[in-house]
Amino acid sequence: NANKDPPRLSHFRDLPNSVTVAYDLLHQGAQMIHGTATKYTLVGKIDESEQKKLGADLLRGCEIIGAATNSLLQDSTGCSRAVRRATQRAALAIILNVIHLAASFSDHSALEENIGAQKTGAVWQSCDTILNKMLPMGNRTAIRRELFTWTRETNDSMEEFNEMVDRGPGETVEKEVEDELDGIFGDDDEQYPENDLPVAKACLGILKCSRGTMKLTLDVSEDYGKKFAETQDELYLDRIAELHAKARAVGEGVTNMG
């Protein structure tokens, strides 16, 4: 399950062999699909029987990617939820785009204008996530990617709150009047009402604390990762997992509040 943590992390910086093999298979499958998709589209316009053979290669590529993803989702590989979610998202994007490409030839829409080329481009783009190493590999990279994402979202929310708070309190109007005005001019609140301003300032304070929490989690996780490399004491991996889980609660909560 991509939305749950393993009982225990197996690594932080250095990848175990089982994880390395899974990433190699992901690359192999993506490479096979990327290289076959163009031939599939070009041949499909002139020879359906040859296209079916290439379709079998696309299927094999999807099977390889599916097997590799399934491997990383197993508790025995000790991959964090961050790894699982990133890998599953990348794999699903490739497989769905291959399905859409094949379906476009099944209903003959691929032969209209440049639909086939567009579907092929979507397959390429999804494969490039793996081929161009945009997919985070291993617990350290995936965890840091999530923490940086939450930090960026926190900063975005802080900017929004700051702009509104700096404008000071707006005019307080009755709820019925406000609804009526929104119906006429649209809901375009640019200032908080005076009685809401203290709440907005409190939210801004929470956001600042949340941003600090992300930075602290990054720093402490790095320190624990180095200590694990030196001692091979799995207690440090447990602490990293706990920190990441708590940071997720904060990061996703900030996103919802923003």
C-alpha positions as CSV (number, residue, x, y, z in Angstrom):
1,N,0.0,0.0,0.0
2,A,1.5,3.3,-1.1
3,N,-0.3,5.2,1.6
4,K,1.2,3.5,4.6
5,D,4.6,3.3,6.2
6,P,6.6,0.1,6.4
7,P,7.2,-1.5,9.8
8,R,10.8,-0.4,9.6
9,L,13.0,1.5,7.1
10,S,15.8,-0.5,5.6
11,H,18.0,2.4,4.5
12,F,18.5,6.1,4.3
13,R,21.3,7.1,2.0
14,D,22.8,3.8,0.7
15,L,20.3,1.7,-1.2
16,P,20.1,-2.1,-0.4
17,N,20.5,-4.5,-3.4
18,S,16.7,-5.3,-3.6
19,V,15.9,-1.6,-3.9
20,T,18.6,-1.0,-6.5
21,V,17.4,-4.0,-8.6
22,A,13.8,-2.6,-8.5
23,Y,15.0,0.8,-9.7
24,D,17.0,-0.8,-12.5
25,L,13.8,-2.7,-13.6
26,L,11.8,0.6,-13.5
27,H,14.4,2.1,-15.8
28,Q,14.4,-0.9,-18.1
29,G,10.6,-0.9,-18.4
30,A,10.5,2.8,-19.1
31,Q,13.2,2.6,-21.7
32,M,11.4,-0.3,-23.5
33,I,8.1,1.6,-23.5
34,H,9.7,4.9,-24.6
35,G,11.4,3.3,-27.5
36,T,8.5,1.2,-28.6
37,A,5.8,3.9,-28.4
38,T,7.0,5.8,-31.5
39,K,7.2,2.6,-33.6
40,Y,3.8,1.5,-32.3
41,T,2.3,4.8,-33.5
42,L,4.0,5.0,-36.9
43,V,3.5,1.3,-37.8
44,G,-0.1,1.4,-36.6
45,K,-1.0,3.7,-39.4
46,I,0.1,1.2,-42.1
47,D,0.2,-2.3,-40.7
48,E,-2.0,-3.5,-37.8
49,S,-0.4,-7.0,-37.6
50,E,3.0,-5.5,-37.0
51,Q,1.5,-3.1,-34.6
52,K,0.2,-6.0,-32.5
53,K,3.8,-7.3,-32.1
54,L,4.9,-3.9,-30.8
55,G,1.9,-3.8,-28.6
56,A,3.2,-7.0,-26.9
57,D,6.5,-5.1,-26.2
58,L,4.5,-2.2,-24.6
59,L,2.7,-4.8,-22.4
60,R,6.0,-6.3,-21.4
61,G,7.3,-2.9,-20.5
62,C,4.3,-2.2,-18.3
63,E,4.6,-5.6,-16.7
64,I,8.2,-4.9,-15.8
65,I,7.3,-1.5,-14.3
66,G,4.4,-3.1,-12.4
67,A,6.7,-5.8,-10.9
68,A,9.3,-3.3,-9.9
69,T,6.7,-1.0,-8.3
70,N,5.2,-3.9,-6.4
71,S,8.6,-4.8,-5.1
72,L,9.2,-1.4,-3.7
73,L,5.7,-1.5,-2.0
74,Q,6.6,-4.6,0.0
75,D,7.4,-4.1,3.6
76,S,10.5,-6.3,3.2
77,T,12.2,-3.6,1.1
78,G,11.9,-1.1,3.9
79,C,10.9,1.8,1.6
80,S,9.2,4.8,3.2
81,R,5.8,6.0,2.3
82,A,7.5,8.8,0.3
83,V,9.2,6.3,-1.9
84,R,6.1,4.2,-2.3
85,R,3.9,7.1,-3.3
86,A,6.4,8.7,-5.7
87,T,7.0,5.3,-7.4
88,Q,3.3,4.4,-7.6
89,R,2.5,7.8,-9.1
90,A,5.2,7.5,-11.8
91,A,4.3,3.9,-12.7
92,L,0.6,4.6,-12.9
93,A,1.2,7.6,-15.2
94,I,3.2,5.5,-17.6
95,I,0.7,2.6,-17.6
96,L,-2.3,4.9,-18.0
97,N,-0.7,6.8,-20.9
98,V,0.1,3.5,-22.7
99,I,-3.5,2.4,-22.2
100,H,-4.7,5.7,-23.7
101,L,-2.4,5.3,-26.6
102,A,-3.6,1.8,-27.4
103,A,-7.2,2.8,-26.9
104,S,-6.8,5.6,-29.4
105,F,-5.9,3.1,-32.1
106,S,-8.7,0.8,-31.0
107,D,-11.3,3.5,-31.6
108,H,-9.3,4.9,-34.6
109,S,-9.1,8.4,-33.0
110,A,-5.3,8.2,-33.3
111,L,-5.6,8.5,-37.1
112,E,-7.4,11.8,-36.8
113,E,-5.1,14.9,-37.1
114,N,-2.2,14.5,-34.6
115,I,-4.0,12.6,-31.8
116,G,-1.6,9.6,-32.1
117,A,1.4,11.9,-31.8
118,Q,-0.1,13.6,-28.8
119,K,-0.8,10.3,-27.1
120,T,2.8,9.1,-27.9
121,G,4.2,12.4,-26.5
122,A,2.3,11.8,-23.2
123,V,3.9,8.3,-23.0
124,W,7.3,9.8,-23.5
125,Q,6.7,12.5,-20.9
126,S,5.7,10.0,-18.3
127,C,8.6,7.7,-19.1
128,D,11.0,10.7,-18.8
129,T,10.2,10.9,-15.1
130,I,12.1,7.7,-14.6
131,L,14.6,8.0,-17.5
132,N,15.7,11.5,-16.6
133,K,16.0,10.6,-12.9
134,M,13.2,12.9,-11.8
135,L,11.8,10.1,-9.7
136,P,13.4,10.3,-6.2
137,M,15.4,7.1,-5.5
138,G,15.6,5.8,-2.0
139,N,14.3,7.0,1.4
140,R,16.6,10.0,1.8
141,T,15.8,11.5,-1.5
142,A,12.1,10.8,-1.4
143,I,11.7,12.1,2.2
144,R,13.6,15.3,1.4
145,R,11.5,15.8,-1.7
146,E,8.3,15.7,0.4
147,L,9.7,18.0,3.1
148,F,10.8,20.5,0.5
149,T,7.4,20.3,-1.1
150,W,5.6,21.0,2.2
151,T,8.0,23.8,2.9
152,R,7.2,25.4,-0.4
153,E,3.5,25.1,0.1
154,T,3.9,26.6,3.6
155,N,5.8,29.5,2.2
156,D,3.0,30.0,-0.4
157,S,0.3,30.0,2.3
158,M,2.4,32.4,4.4
159,E,2.6,34.9,1.5
160,E,-1.2,34.8,1.0
161,F,-1.8,35.3,4.7
162,N,0.8,38.0,5.0
163,E,-0.7,40.0,2.1
164,M,-4.2,39.9,3.7
165,V,-3.0,40.7,7.2
166,D,-0.8,43.6,6.0
167,R,-3.9,45.3,4.5
168,G,-5.4,45.5,7.9
169,P,-9.0,44.9,8.8
170,G,-11.7,45.4,6.2
171,E,-15.2,46.7,6.7
172,T,-17.5,44.5,8.7
173,V,-20.8,43.8,7.1
174,E,-23.8,41.6,8.0
175,K,-23.6,38.1,6.7
176,E,-26.8,38.5,4.6
177,V,-25.5,41.7,3.1
178,E,-22.1,40.1,2.4
179,D,-23.8,37.1,0.6
180,E,-25.9,39.5,-1.5
181,L,-22.8,41.6,-2.5
182,D,-20.9,38.4,-3.4
183,G,-23.8,37.4,-5.6
184,I,-23.5,40.7,-7.4
185,F,-19.8,41.3,-7.5
186,G,-18.4,37.9,-6.8
187,D,-16.5,36.6,-3.8
188,D,-13.4,38.8,-4.0
189,D,-12.4,39.3,-0.3
190,E,-9.2,41.3,-0.2
191,Q,-9.2,42.0,3.6
192,Y,-10.2,40.1,6.7
193,P,-13.1,41.6,8.7
194,E,-11.8,43.1,12.0
195,N,-13.1,40.2,14.1
196,D,-11.4,37.6,11.9
197,L,-8.0,39.4,11.8
198,P,-6.7,37.9,15.1
199,V,-7.5,34.4,13.8
200,A,-5.6,35.2,10.6
201,K,-2.6,36.4,12.6
202,A,-2.7,33.2,14.7
203,C,-2.7,31.1,11.5
204,L,0.3,33.1,10.2
205,G,2.1,32.2,13.4
206,I,1.2,28.5,13.0
207,L,2.6,28.7,9.4
208,K,5.9,30.1,10.6
209,C,6.2,27.4,13.2
210,S,5.4,24.8,10.6
211,R,8.1,26.1,8.3
212,G,10.6,25.9,11.1
213,T,9.4,22.3,11.9
214,M,10.2,21.3,8.3
215,K,13.7,22.7,8.4
216,L,14.4,21.1,11.7
217,T,13.1,17.8,10.5
218,L,15.4,18.0,7.5
219,D,18.5,18.8,9.6
220,V,17.8,16.1,12.3
221,S,17.0,13.5,9.7
222,E,20.4,14.2,8.0
223,D,22.1,13.9,11.3
224,Y,20.4,10.6,12.1
225,G,21.2,9.3,8.7
226,K,24.9,10.0,9.2
227,K,24.8,8.2,12.6
228,F,23.1,5.2,11.1
229,A,25.8,5.0,8.4
230,E,28.5,5.1,11.1
231,T,26.8,2.7,13.6
232,Q,24.3,0.7,11.5
233,D,22.0,1.1,14.5
234,E,18.5,0.8,13.1
235,L,17.2,2.9,16.0
236,Y,18.2,6.0,14.0
237,L,16.1,4.8,11.0
238,D,13.1,4.4,13.3
239,R,13.6,8.0,14.5
240,I,13.8,9.3,10.9
241,A,10.5,7.4,10.1
242,E,8.8,8.9,13.2
243,L,10.0,12.4,12.3
244,H,8.8,12.1,8.8
245,A,5.4,10.9,9.9
246,K,5.0,13.9,12.2
247,A,6.2,16.3,9.6
248,R,3.6,14.8,7.2
249,A,0.9,15.6,9.6
250,V,2.1,19.2,9.8
251,G,2.8,19.6,6.1
252,E,-0.5,18.2,4.9
253,G,-2.3,20.1,7.6
254,V,-0.7,23.3,6.4
255,T,-1.7,22.5,2.8
256,N,-5.4,22.1,3.9
257,M,-5.3,25.3,5.9
258,G,-3.8,27.2,3.0
